[in-house]
Amino acid sequence: MNLTKKLLIASAVSGLLATASVAGDMNLVKEGEKIFNTKKLGNCLACHAVNGKEINNPGSLGPKLQYLSSWPEKALYDKIYDPYSTNPISAMPPFGKNGWLSDHQIKALVAYLKTIK
Ligand code: HEC
């Protein structure tokens, strides 16, 4: 195997490690839940009910979040980063693209969303 190939494989492996599963990290899950429910951060609760928990908000625009544990982490990340990538007429703001939430904060949200059955 030549060096270029070795390097390619090495970077592919470290790439995998960098995106290693965020699910199951309880501190991250807690942090994500807080961001989800905090008005000045994600404020996701303004538009989304979670599981069976209903919200008393007539302005709730988003679907009730459920079964997200089966979503790939990347799909969840991309949805929060920029919902327009999958839905060009989405009413959900692009939290990552707008710079409202950091990469770390979005990963924490993903960890939390992965707990939603
Ligand atoms: C202004 C209202 C609004 C806010 C705030 C909002 N969303 Fe959304 N969200 C929507 C709407 C509307 C959709 C459905 C359209 C779409 O898929 O783009 C959606 C879809 C989603 C979906 C896909 C759900 C599915 O079953 O297809 C996820 C996941 C999601 N939002 C997560 C979040 C998270 C996490 C936050 C907070 C960082 C958030 N949303 C904040 C309105 C909102």
Boltz pocket constraint, residues with backbone or C-beta under 6 A from the ligand:
constraints:
  - pocket:
      binder: B
      contacts: [[A, 36], [A, 42], [A, 43], [A, 44], [A, 45], [A, 46], [A, 47], [A, 48], [A, 61], [A, 62], [A, 63], [A, 64], [A, 65], [A, 66], [A, 68], [A, 76], [A, 79], [A, 80], [A, 83], [A, 87], [A, 90], [A, 91], [A, 92], [A, 93], [A, 95], [A, 109], [A, 113]]
      max_distance: 6.0
